[in-house]
Amino acid sequence: MNQGIGVCLTCFNGGCVGSEREHGYLHAFNTGHFLSLKVHKVRKSVVEDQEKDERPKKISRIEIDECEEERNNEKKYEKYYKLNCAECGEIHNYETAVPENYDGSGGNNHASEHYASTGHESSVKLGTIEPTTGAADVYCYKCDENRVDDNLEGHLKTFGIEVKEQSKTEKGMMELQLEQNLKMDFGMTSDDGTMLKAVVKGEGTTGLRNMGNSCYLSAAVQCVFTSDAFKAEFYKTASDHFGKCRSASGTAKCLECQTHKLAEGIWCGRYENAGSEEQRSKYGIAPRMFKDVLCRDSVVFGNARQQDSFEFFQFMVDSIGRINKESCQIYEFMVEEKIQCQECLRVRYNKYSTSSLTVPILANKEGQQPASIFDCIKTLCEDELIDNYACSYCKTKRKVKKTMRFVTFPKVLAIQVRRFELVDWVPQKINDPMSVSLTDETSLDELRAPWEVEGKSNNEELMPDGDDEGEVEVEVAVNEGDLNMLIVQGFPEPWCKYALQLNEGNVEAALEYLISNIELVTSSDTPPAAPRIQKKTTEISSFDQSQVDQLCEMGFTTQQANRALKKSSGDMAAAVEYLFNNPDQIEDYPSSPAVEEASTQLPSTPDLSPALYRLKSFISHKGSSLHSGHYVSHVDVSPSSSASRWIMFNDDRVVEHPDPVEAASLAYVYFFNRL
């Protein structure tokens, strides 16, 4: 029985797809062209019945019509189209096939396999092309995430595809994410299954509408703007500022005006929240102007894509802190790093200011309770051994011990939990719970820098200051890729490394040296002492040099690598994620970490009051990536420290959430108030 013809979508050859003659399958496996379009015609039964009754029309004149046969076939036959994959045997309706992997195969991982076999790293979903803006969904299989192609029109023109002639037929990833976010309930029930009570309106409980993948913004804003400091600085003084603001750019472009306006909207209690799914986009307030002004110059946040809520918190606090320093000082604190050389035992104290901590998740041991968030902080402050630190006294690289302590404590301690790790350079989420109390007070006094109370030990000797010493002697660094290029030629690794060091990393010159000195290379296993160079102490990283080199091999500078490692407390995976997610921030980094540390001023009076903290709010994330999924926030809005009233903000849907222990154990960002 005739089952149609299969048209190869690679070379457009046709072949039978019937059970008797499988020419289409033979073509697929002989050529590797597995994807084909099956075209099948079935005669209409209605047409057959009509033909029996109808008489042929009387011919009045001779007329030649080349398309008559084709039109008659269209009347007599029904055409069916199906996408067929010969490799997996899957058949999909052409009209309903959902190209989950950008290849129309319905999610059978063919696109990823195509990348693995051919090295073709990116693809464009043609149905998402916007002819007016030239934007489309571009996926990078090497990075395993969506990318933005600023020259998409030029790239597609190479393949004969004119962007302006295309028409958008499918939803893009941003539209699909927004649709998913708006439909996501995010557990609108309590732990025992009871529906959570909606909060219609109230002071400090106003929801924020989702403006298009803006849940990351809403979650961070609720945690920051519901703090007492922001309420005092921006809500209670809103009327005064509106009356006297004389911004040259106008109130619509004045960040201070828009911050006052947003705080007034959250705290005034006039705006109702969405009580049901049908009421969404009609209730709450839309912080559109606040976002436009705040993010107008930001490459990362100045678009409609989903972003990391914690990174937005840092960006928002930094930006608002420039116009109102007092409001954001509640997050600032000073950290001290004590570095002790394990050879000469001399020490160096580095101090720097920051507004948050990033802590690792401790592995849960079987049969034991999950580690607490403060156990993670203590782990971060434990002694750590670092190789290849440039000791200014020894004038060479040594192994050192690094210890971190608090010089001052913030009024609000912001903590990011490292819930994502890179596995083969692909981010994987860690869903291990943590032990977090909603009511208990926790002390961090044991992590206070000891010199603040007792002064430095009389037995300690300081390393000479780098600026006074000028330079130190270090070994020439070698690129691992260049080293392997020489090793595969058959030369011993020690000599390959020596040749590269001798020729300042020039591979061709190093290879020429090895060939011209082949007798020396083959007669001795050990080359001469490695050449050393003089480097300024401010140019040398305080982190493991191999980590810095690895980041530099990705195209980043030494200064950018140092900043990322410092932001991530030396965690390589987190440093890589920071560099790729903050392209607009890493360029502003000063020439060396020492410059930033030197500008940090010690407080005029020591911070000796008890460092007691209690949970005030937290941000939760649902999804497999920080740049997709959905964010919500929980805030304790009770003015009393002896009682609590937890509210969950899911964009413009606001509900009371009594005792959200489970949600707190899986949170992504925590905010603790100092008592």
C-alpha positions as CSV (number, residue, x, y, z in Angstrom):
1,M,0.0,0.0,0.0
2,N,1.3,3.5,-0.9
3,Q,2.2,5.4,2.2
4,G,3.5,8.5,0.6
5,I,6.9,9.9,-0.2
6,G,9.7,11.2,2.1
7,V,11.4,14.4,1.1
8,C,14.9,14.7,2.6
9,L,15.1,18.2,4.3
10,T,18.9,18.3,3.7
11,C,19.2,17.5,-0.1
12,F,15.5,17.5,-1.1
13,N,15.7,14.0,-2.7
14,G,12.5,11.9,-2.5
15,G,12.2,8.3,-1.5
16,C,9.5,5.8,-0.7
17,V,8.5,5.4,2.9
18,G,6.2,2.4,2.6
19,S,6.8,-1.0,4.3
20,E,7.7,-2.7,1.0
21,R,10.1,-0.1,-0.4
22,E,12.0,1.8,2.3
23,H,14.1,3.9,-0.1
24,G,13.7,6.9,2.1
25,Y,15.2,5.1,5.1
26,L,18.0,3.7,3.0
27,H,18.8,7.2,1.8
28,A,18.8,8.5,5.4
29,F,21.2,5.9,6.7
30,N,23.5,6.0,3.7
31,T,23.9,9.8,3.8
32,G,23.2,10.7,7.4
33,H,20.3,12.9,6.4
34,F,17.9,11.7,9.1
35,L,15.2,14.4,9.0
36,S,12.6,14.2,6.2
37,L,9.1,15.5,5.4
38,K,6.6,12.8,4.7
39,V,4.0,13.8,2.1
40,H,0.9,11.5,1.8
41,K,-2.1,12.0,-0.4
42,V,-5.5,10.4,0.4
43,R,-8.3,10.4,-2.1
44,K,-11.4,12.2,-0.8
45,S,-14.5,10.0,-0.6
46,V,-16.8,12.9,-1.1
47,V,-15.3,13.8,-4.4
48,E,-15.7,10.2,-5.6
49,D,-19.5,10.4,-4.8
50,Q,-19.9,13.7,-6.6
51,E,-18.1,12.4,-9.7
52,K,-20.7,9.7,-10.2
53,D,-23.5,12.2,-10.3
54,E,-21.9,15.0,-12.2
55,R,-22.0,15.1,-16.0
56,P,-19.0,16.4,-17.9
57,K,-19.3,20.0,-19.0
58,K,-20.0,20.7,-22.6
59,I,-16.9,21.9,-24.4
60,S,-17.5,25.3,-26.1
61,R,-14.0,26.1,-27.1
62,I,-10.5,24.6,-26.9
63,E,-8.6,26.0,-23.9
64,I,-5.2,24.9,-22.7
65,D,-4.8,25.2,-18.9
66,E,-1.5,23.9,-17.5
67,C,-2.8,24.1,-13.9
68,E,-6.1,22.3,-14.4
69,E,-4.7,18.9,-13.5
70,E,-3.1,20.3,-10.3
71,R,-6.4,22.0,-9.3
72,N,-8.3,18.8,-9.9
73,N,-5.9,16.9,-7.7
74,E,-6.4,19.4,-4.9
75,K,-10.1,18.7,-5.1
76,K,-9.8,15.0,-5.2
77,Y,-7.0,14.4,-2.6
78,E,-6.3,15.4,1.0
79,K,-2.6,16.1,1.7
80,Y,-1.0,15.2,5.0
81,Y,2.5,16.3,6.2
82,K,4.6,14.7,8.9
83,L,8.1,15.3,10.1
84,N,10.0,12.0,10.3
85,C,13.3,11.2,12.0
86,A,14.8,8.0,10.7
87,E,17.4,7.9,13.5
88,C,14.9,7.7,16.4
89,G,11.8,6.5,14.5
90,E,9.7,9.4,15.8
91,I,7.0,10.9,13.6
92,H,5.5,14.3,14.4
93,N,2.6,16.2,13.0
94,Y,4.0,19.1,11.0
95,E,1.5,21.5,12.3
96,T,2.0,20.7,16.0
97,A,5.6,19.7,16.2
98,V,7.2,21.7,19.1
99,P,11.0,22.3,18.4
100,E,12.2,22.0,22.0
101,N,15.7,21.7,20.8
102,Y,15.6,24.2,18.0
103,D,15.6,21.4,15.4
104,G,11.9,20.4,15.2
105,S,12.5,17.0,16.6
106,G,10.2,17.5,19.6
107,G,12.9,17.2,22.2
108,N,14.9,14.1,21.3
109,N,18.3,15.9,22.0
110,H,19.1,15.8,18.2
111,A,20.4,19.4,18.2
112,S,22.8,18.7,21.0
113,E,24.0,15.5,19.3
114,H,24.4,17.5,16.1
115,Y,26.6,20.0,18.0
116,A,28.7,17.2,19.5
117,S,29.3,15.5,16.1
118,T,29.8,18.6,14.0
119,G,31.0,21.4,16.4
120,H,28.3,23.7,15.1
121,E,27.9,25.7,18.3
122,S,24.8,27.9,17.8
123,S,21.4,27.8,16.1
124,V,18.6,30.3,15.4
125,K,14.9,29.6,15.9
126,L,13.7,31.1,12.6
127,G,10.1,31.3,13.7
128,T,11.0,33.8,16.5
129,I,12.7,36.4,14.2
130,E,11.3,39.9,14.7
131,P,11.7,41.6,11.2
132,T,11.4,45.1,12.7
133,T,14.0,44.7,15.4
134,G,16.1,41.9,14.0
135,A,15.9,40.0,17.2
136,A,15.4,36.2,17.5
137,D,16.1,33.3,19.8
138,V,19.8,32.3,19.4
139,Y,21.0,29.3,21.4
140,C,24.6,28.4,22.1
141,Y,25.1,24.7,22.7
142,K,28.6,25.3,24.0
143,C,27.4,27.6,26.8
144,D,24.1,25.6,27.0
145,E,22.0,28.8,27.2
146,N,20.4,31.5,25.1
147,R,22.6,34.3,23.7
148,V,22.1,37.7,22.1
149,D,23.5,38.1,18.5
150,D,24.0,41.8,17.8
151,N,24.8,41.0,14.2
152,L,22.1,38.5,13.5
153,E,21.0,40.1,10.3
154,G,24.5,39.9,8.8
155,H,25.0,36.3,10.0
156,L,21.7,35.1,8.5
157,K,22.4,36.9,5.3
158,T,25.3,34.6,4.7
159,F,22.8,31.8,4.4
160,G,20.5,33.7,2.1
161,I,18.0,34.6,4.9
162,E,16.8,38.1,4.8
163,V,15.6,39.1,8.3
164,K,13.3,41.9,7.1
165,E,11.4,39.4,4.9
166,Q,10.7,37.0,7.7
167,S,7.5,36.9,9.8
168,K,7.2,35.9,13.5
169,T,5.3,32.7,13.9
170,E,6.4,31.4,17.3
171,K,6.8,32.7,20.8
172,G,10.3,33.5,21.9
173,M,12.0,32.2,25.1
174,M,11.3,35.5,26.9
175,E,7.6,35.3,26.0
176,L,7.4,31.6,27.1
177,Q,9.2,32.4,30.4
178,L,6.9,35.3,31.1
179,E,3.9,33.1,30.4
180,Q,5.3,30.4,32.7
181,N,6.0,32.9,35.4
182,L,2.5,34.3,35.3
183,K,1.0,30.8,35.6
184,M,3.3,29.6,38.3
185,D,1.6,29.3,41.7
186,F,4.9,28.7,43.5
187,G,3.2,26.8,46.3
188,M,0.3,29.1,47.2
189,T,-0.6,26.6,49.9
190,S,0.9,26.1,53.4
191,D,2.9,23.0,54.4
192,D,-0.3,21.2,55.5
193,G,-2.0,21.9,52.1
194,T,-4.3,24.8,53.3
195,M,-4.8,27.6,50.8
196,L,-2.9,30.7,52.0
197,K,-5.0,33.8,52.9
198,A,-4.8,36.6,50.3
199,V,-3.7,40.0,51.5
200,V,-6.0,42.5,49.7
201,K,-4.0,45.6,50.7
202,G,-2.1,47.2,53.5
203,E,0.9,49.3,54.5
204,G,4.1,47.6,53.3
205,T,2.2,44.7,51.7
206,T,1.6,46.0,48.2
207,G,2.4,43.7,45.3
208,L,4.3,44.5,42.2
209,R,3.1,43.6,38.7
210,N,5.2,41.5,36.5
211,M,6.3,43.7,33.6
212,G,7.8,40.9,31.6
213,N,10.3,38.6,33.3
214,S,10.6,41.1,36.2
215,C,10.0,38.8,39.1
216,Y,13.7,39.0,40.0
217,L,13.2,42.7,40.4
218,S,10.0,42.4,42.5
219,A,11.6,39.9,44.9
220,A,14.6,42.1,45.6
221,V,12.6,45.3,45.8
222,Q,10.2,43.9,48.4
223,C,13.1,42.7,50.7
224,V,14.9,46.1,50.4
225,F,12.0,48.6,50.4
226,T,10.2,47.0,53.4
227,S,13.2,47.6,55.6
228,D,12.9,50.3,58.3
229,A,15.8,52.3,56.8
230,F,14.2,52.6,53.3
231,K,10.8,53.4,54.9
232,A,12.4,56.3,56.8
233,E,14.5,57.6,54.0
234,F,12.1,57.3,51.1
235,Y,8.5,56.9,52.3
236,K,8.3,59.4,55.1
237,T,10.2,62.0,53.2
238,A,8.5,61.4,49.8
239,S,6.2,64.5,49.9
240,D,9.1,66.8,50.9
241,H,11.2,65.5,48.0
242,F,8.4,65.9,45.4
243,G,7.9,69.5,46.5
244,K,11.5,70.6,46.2
245,C,13.0,68.3,43.5
246,R,14.5,70.4,40.7
247,S,16.2,67.7,38.7
248,A,17.5,69.0,35.3
249,S,16.3,65.8,33.6
250,G,12.8,66.0,35.1
251,T,11.1,63.9,37.7
252,A,10.5,61.1,35.1
253,K,14.3,60.5,34.8
254,C,15.2,61.3,38.4
255,L,16.2,58.1,40.2
256,E,15.6,59.7,43.6
257,C,12.1,60.8,42.6
258,Q,11.3,57.3,41.2
259,T,12.7,55.6,44.4
260,H,10.5,57.9,46.6
261,K,7.5,57.1,44.3
262,L,8.0,53.4,44.6
263,A,8.4,53.5,48.3
264,E,5.3,55.6,48.7
265,G,3.3,53.1,46.5
266,I,4.5,50.1,48.6
267,W,3.8,51.8,52.0
268,C,0.8,54.0,51.5
269,G,-1.7,51.0,51.6
270,R,-4.0,52.5,48.9
271,Y,-3.4,49.9,46.2
272,E,-5.1,46.5,46.1
273,N,-3.3,43.2,45.2
274,A,-4.5,40.6,42.7
275,G,-6.8,38.2,44.5
276,S,-6.9,35.7,41.7
277,E,-5.2,34.7,38.4
278,E,-7.9,36.6,36.4
279,Q,-7.1,39.9,38.3
280,R,-3.4,39.8,37.5
281,S,-2.0,42.8,35.5
282,K,-4.8,44.9,36.9
283,Y,-3.8,45.3,40.6
284,G,-0.7,46.1,42.5
285,I,1.7,48.7,41.2
286,A,4.0,48.5,38.1
287,P,7.6,49.8,38.9
288,R,8.2,50.4,35.2
289,M,9.6,54.0,35.6
290,F,11.8,53.0,38.5
291,K,13.3,50.2,36.4
292,D,13.7,52.4,33.3
293,V,15.6,55.0,35.3
294,L,17.6,52.6,37.4
295,C,18.7,50.3,34.5
296,R,18.9,52.7,31.6
297,D,22.7,52.4,31.4
298,S,23.0,48.8,32.4
299,V,23.8,46.2,29.8
300,V,22.6,43.3,32.1
301,F,19.4,44.7,33.5
302,G,18.3,47.2,30.8
303,N,16.3,44.6,28.9
304,A,13.3,42.3,29.3
305,R,15.2,39.1,30.0
306,Q,15.1,37.2,33.3
307,Q,18.1,38.0,35.5
308,D,19.7,36.9,38.8
309,S,17.8,38.5,41.7
310,F,20.8,38.7,44.0
311,E,22.9,40.4,41.3
312,F,20.1,42.9,40.9
313,F,20.0,43.5,44.7
314,Q,23.7,44.4,44.6
315,F,23.2,46.6,41.5
316,M,20.2,48.4,43.0
317,V,21.8,49.0,46.4
318,D,25.0,50.4,44.7
319,S,23.0,52.7,42.4
320,I,20.6,54.1,45.1
321,G,23.6,54.4,47.5
322,R,25.1,57.0,45.2
323,I,22.1,59.3,45.6
324,N,21.3,58.5,49.2
325,K,24.2,56.9,51.0
326,E,22.5,56.6,54.4
327,S,19.7,54.3,53.1
328,C,22.2,51.7,51.8
329,Q,24.8,51.9,54.6
330,I,22.6,49.3,56.5
331,Y,24.1,46.6,54.3
332,E,27.8,47.7,54.5
333,F,30.4,46.1,56.7
334,M,34.1,45.6,56.8
335,V,36.0,42.3,56.5
336,E,39.5,41.6,57.5
337,E,41.7,39.0,55.8
338,K,44.8,37.9,57.7
339,I,47.4,36.3,55.5
340,Q,50.4,34.5,57.2
341,C,53.3,33.2,55.2
342,Q,54.0,29.6,56.2
343,E,57.8,30.1,55.6
344,C,58.7,33.4,57.4
345,L,55.5,33.5,59.5
346,R,55.1,37.2,58.8
347,V,51.5,38.5,58.4
348,R,49.6,41.0,56.3
349,Y,46.1,42.4,57.1
350,N,43.9,43.4,54.2
351,K,40.6,45.1,54.9
352,Y,37.8,45.8,52.5
353,S,34.1,46.9,52.6
354,T,31.3,44.8,51.1
355,S,27.5,44.6,51.2
356,S,26.9,40.9,51.2
357,L,28.4,37.4,51.8
358,T,28.3,34.4,49.5
359,V,28.4,31.1,51.4
360,P,28.6,27.5,50.2
361,I,26.1,24.8,51.0
362,L,27.5,22.2,53.4
363,A,26.8,18.6,52.4
364,N,24.1,17.0,54.5
365,K,25.4,13.9,56.2
366,E,23.0,10.9,56.3
367,G,21.0,10.8,59.6
368,Q,22.0,14.3,60.6
369,Q,20.1,17.6,60.6
370,P,21.0,20.0,57.7
371,A,23.7,22.5,58.4
372,S,22.5,26.0,59.5
373,I,23.2,29.1,57.5
374,F,25.5,30.4,60.2
375,D,27.5,27.1,60.0
376,C,28.1,28.0,56.4
377,I,29.4,31.5,57.4
378,K,31.7,29.9,60.0
379,T,33.0,27.6,57.3
380,L,33.7,30.6,55.1
381,C,35.8,32.1,57.9
382,E,37.9,29.0,58.6
383,D,41.6,28.9,57.9
384,E,42.4,28.3,54.2
385,L,45.8,27.4,52.7
386,I,46.6,29.2,49.4
387,D,49.5,28.3,47.2
388,N,51.7,30.7,45.1
389,Y,51.1,33.8,47.2
390,A,53.8,36.5,46.6
391,C,55.3,37.1,50.0
392,S,56.9,40.6,50.0
393,Y,59.4,39.5,52.7
394,C,60.5,36.3,51.1
395,K,60.4,37.9,47.6
396,T,59.0,34.8,46.1
397,K,55.8,32.8,46.0
398,R,54.9,30.9,49.2
399,K,52.1,28.9,50.7
400,V,50.1,31.1,53.0
401,K,47.2,30.7,55.5
402,K,44.2,33.0,55.1
403,T,41.7,33.8,57.8
404,M,38.6,36.0,57.4
405,R,37.0,38.0,60.3
406,F,34.5,40.8,60.7
407,V,35.8,44.2,61.5
408,T,32.3,45.7,61.6
409,F,28.9,44.1,61.4
410,P,26.0,45.4,59.2
411,K,22.5,46.4,60.4
412,V,21.2,44.1,57.7
413,L,23.3,41.1,56.7
414,A,22.6,39.9,53.2
415,I,23.7,36.3,52.5
416,Q,23.6,34.6,49.1
417,V,23.7,30.8,49.2
418,R,25.7,29.2,46.4
419,R,22.9,27.0,45.0
420,F,24.5,26.6,41.6
421,E,27.7,24.9,40.7
422,L,29.4,24.3,37.4
423,V,29.5,20.6,36.3
424,D,31.5,20.3,33.1
425,W,30.9,24.1,32.8
426,V,27.2,23.6,32.9
427,P,25.3,25.2,35.9
428,Q,23.6,22.7,38.1
429,K,21.2,23.7,40.9
430,I,21.7,22.4,44.4
431,N,18.4,21.8,46.1
432,D,19.8,20.6,49.5
433,P,17.8,22.2,52.4
434,M,19.4,24.3,55.1
435,S,18.5,24.7,58.8
436,V,17.1,28.3,59.2
437,S,15.2,29.5,62.2
438,L,12.4,32.1,61.7
439,T,12.5,33.3,65.3
440,D,15.8,32.4,67.0
441,E,18.6,34.9,67.5
442,T,22.1,34.0,66.4
443,S,25.4,35.6,67.5
444,L,28.4,36.2,65.2
445,D,30.6,37.6,68.0
446,E,33.0,34.7,67.7
447,L,33.8,35.8,64.1
448,R,34.8,39.3,65.2
449,A,38.4,40.4,64.3
450,P,40.5,39.9,67.5
451,W,42.6,43.0,67.0
452,E,39.6,45.2,67.4
453,V,39.4,44.2,71.1
454,E,43.0,43.2,72.0
455,G,45.1,44.7,69.2
456,K,47.6,42.8,67.1
457,S,49.7,40.2,68.9
458,N,53.1,41.4,70.0
459,N,54.6,38.2,68.5
460,E,53.4,39.0,65.0
461,E,55.7,40.6,62.4
462,L,54.2,42.3,59.5
463,M,55.2,41.7,55.9
464,P,56.8,44.8,54.3
465,D,54.3,47.0,52.5
466,G,54.2,46.3,48.8
467,D,54.5,50.0,47.8
468,D,57.7,50.4,49.9
469,E,59.3,47.2,48.6
470,G,58.4,48.1,45.0
471,E,58.9,44.7,43.3
472,V,59.3,41.0,44.1
473,E,60.9,38.2,42.1
474,V,58.5,35.6,40.7
475,E,58.7,32.7,38.3
476,V,57.5,33.3,34.8
477,A,53.9,31.9,34.3
478,V,53.3,29.4,31.6
479,N,50.1,28.8,29.6
480,E,48.9,25.2,29.9
481,G,47.8,25.1,26.3
482,D,51.2,26.2,25.0
483,L,52.9,23.8,27.2
484,N,50.8,20.8,25.9
485,M,51.6,21.9,22.3
486,L,55.3,21.3,23.0
487,I,54.8,18.2,25.0
488,V,53.0,16.4,22.1
489,Q,56.1,17.0,20.0
490,G,57.9,14.5,22.2
491,F,59.9,16.8,24.4
492,P,60.1,16.3,28.2
493,E,57.6,18.5,30.1
494,P,60.3,20.2,32.4
495,W,62.2,21.3,29.3
496,C,59.1,22.5,27.5
497,K,58.2,24.6,30.5
498,Y,61.7,26.0,30.8
499,A,61.8,26.8,27.1
500,L,58.5,28.7,27.3
501,Q,59.7,30.6,30.4
502,L,63.0,31.4,28.7
503,N,61.2,32.8,25.7
504,E,58.4,34.7,27.6
505,G,55.7,32.3,26.4
506,N,56.5,32.4,22.7
507,V,55.7,28.9,21.4
508,E,57.6,29.2,18.1
509,A,60.7,30.5,19.9
510,A,60.5,27.8,22.5
511,L,60.2,25.1,19.9
512,E,63.2,26.5,18.1
513,Y,65.2,26.5,21.3
514,L,64.3,22.8,22.1
515,I,65.3,21.7,18.6
516,S,68.6,23.6,18.5
517,N,69.5,22.2,22.0
518,I,68.3,18.7,21.4
519,E,71.5,17.1,22.8
520,L,71.2,19.0,26.1
521,V,67.4,18.3,26.3
522,T,67.9,14.5,25.8
523,S,71.0,14.2,28.0
524,S,69.5,15.7,31.2
525,D,66.1,15.2,32.8
526,T,66.3,18.5,34.8
527,P,66.7,21.8,33.0
528,P,68.5,24.8,34.6
529,A,66.7,26.9,37.3
530,A,63.6,28.6,35.9
531,P,64.1,32.2,34.9
532,R,62.5,34.7,37.2
533,I,61.2,38.2,36.6
534,Q,60.5,41.3,38.8
535,K,56.9,42.2,39.3
536,K,55.2,44.9,41.4
537,T,53.5,43.5,44.4
538,T,50.3,45.2,43.4
539,E,50.3,43.2,40.2
540,I,50.4,39.8,41.9
541,S,47.2,38.0,43.0
542,S,46.6,37.0,46.6
543,F,44.7,33.9,45.2
544,D,46.0,30.7,43.7
545,Q,47.8,31.7,40.5
546,S,46.5,28.7,38.7
547,Q,42.9,30.0,39.2
548,V,43.9,33.5,37.9
549,D,45.7,31.9,34.9
550,Q,42.6,29.8,34.1
551,L,40.4,32.8,34.1
552,C,42.9,34.8,32.0
553,E,42.8,32.0,29.4
554,M,39.1,32.7,29.0
555,G,39.9,36.2,27.8
556,F,39.7,38.1,31.1
557,T,42.5,40.4,32.5
558,T,44.4,39.7,35.7
559,Q,42.5,42.5,37.4
560,Q,39.1,41.2,36.4
561,A,40.1,37.7,37.5
562,N,41.2,39.0,40.9
563,R,37.9,40.9,41.3
564,A,35.8,37.8,40.5
565,L,37.8,35.6,42.8
566,K,37.5,38.2,45.6
567,K,33.7,38.5,45.0
568,S,33.3,34.7,45.2
569,S,35.7,34.2,48.1
570,G,38.1,32.2,45.9
571,D,35.4,29.9,44.5
572,M,36.3,29.2,40.9
573,A,32.9,28.2,39.6
574,A,31.2,31.3,41.2
575,A,34.0,33.5,39.8
576,V,33.3,32.3,36.3
577,E,29.6,32.9,36.7
578,Y,30.2,36.4,38.0
579,L,32.5,37.4,35.1
580,F,30.0,36.2,32.4
581,N,27.0,37.7,34.2
582,N,28.5,41.2,34.9
583,P,30.1,42.5,31.8
584,D,29.2,46.1,32.6
585,Q,30.8,45.9,36.1
586,I,34.1,44.2,35.6
587,E,35.5,47.0,33.4
588,D,35.2,49.5,36.3
589,Y,37.6,47.5,38.5
590,P,40.7,49.4,39.7
591,S,44.1,48.4,38.5
592,S,44.7,46.0,41.4
593,P,43.0,44.7,44.6
594,A,45.5,46.6,46.7
595,V,44.2,49.9,45.3
596,E,40.6,49.1,46.5
597,E,41.8,47.9,49.9
598,A,44.0,50.9,50.4
599,S,41.1,53.2,49.9
600,T,39.1,51.5,52.7
601,Q,39.0,53.6,55.9
602,L,38.7,52.0,59.3
603,P,35.7,53.2,61.4
604,S,36.4,56.0,63.8
605,T,35.1,53.9,66.7
606,P,35.3,50.1,67.1
607,D,32.1,48.1,66.6
608,L,31.8,46.4,70.0
609,S,28.0,45.9,70.4
610,P,26.7,42.4,70.3
611,A,26.3,40.9,66.8
612,L,22.9,39.3,67.2
613,Y,20.9,38.6,64.1
614,R,17.4,37.4,63.3
615,L,15.8,36.5,59.9
616,K,13.8,39.4,58.4
617,S,13.2,38.3,54.7
618,F,14.4,35.9,52.0
619,I,14.2,35.3,48.3
620,S,13.4,31.9,46.8
621,H,13.9,30.7,43.3
622,K,12.2,27.9,41.4
623,G,13.7,26.6,38.2
624,S,16.9,25.1,36.8
625,S,18.8,28.3,36.1
626,L,19.2,31.7,37.8
627,H,18.3,33.3,34.5
628,S,15.0,31.5,34.1
629,G,12.3,30.1,36.4
630,H,10.6,32.3,38.9
631,Y,11.5,34.4,42.0
632,V,9.3,35.1,45.1
633,S,10.1,36.8,48.4
634,H,9.0,36.3,52.0
635,V,9.1,39.2,54.4
636,D,8.3,39.4,58.1
637,V,6.3,42.6,58.2
638,S,5.6,42.6,61.9
639,P,6.9,45.8,63.6
640,S,7.6,43.9,66.8
641,S,10.7,41.7,67.3
642,S,8.8,39.5,69.7
643,A,6.1,38.4,67.1
644,S,6.2,37.7,63.4
645,R,3.9,38.0,60.5
646,W,5.3,36.4,57.3
647,I,4.0,37.6,53.9
648,M,4.8,36.0,50.6
649,F,5.1,38.3,47.6
650,N,4.6,36.5,44.3
651,D,4.6,39.6,42.0
652,D,1.2,41.1,42.4
653,R,-0.2,38.2,44.4
654,V,0.4,38.7,48.1
655,V,-0.6,36.1,50.8
656,E,0.0,35.5,54.4
657,H,2.3,32.5,54.9
658,P,2.5,31.5,58.6
659,D,5.6,29.7,59.6
660,P,7.3,29.2,56.1
661,V,10.0,26.9,57.4
662,E,10.2,24.7,54.3
663,A,10.4,27.7,52.0
664,A,13.2,29.3,54.2
665,S,15.2,26.1,54.1
666,L,15.5,26.2,50.3
667,A,15.9,30.0,49.9
668,Y,18.5,31.6,47.7
669,V,19.1,34.9,49.4
670,Y,18.6,35.8,53.1
671,F,18.4,39.1,54.9
672,F,19.1,39.1,58.7
673,N,18.4,42.2,60.9
674,R,20.8,43.1,63.6
675,L,19.0,43.3,67.0
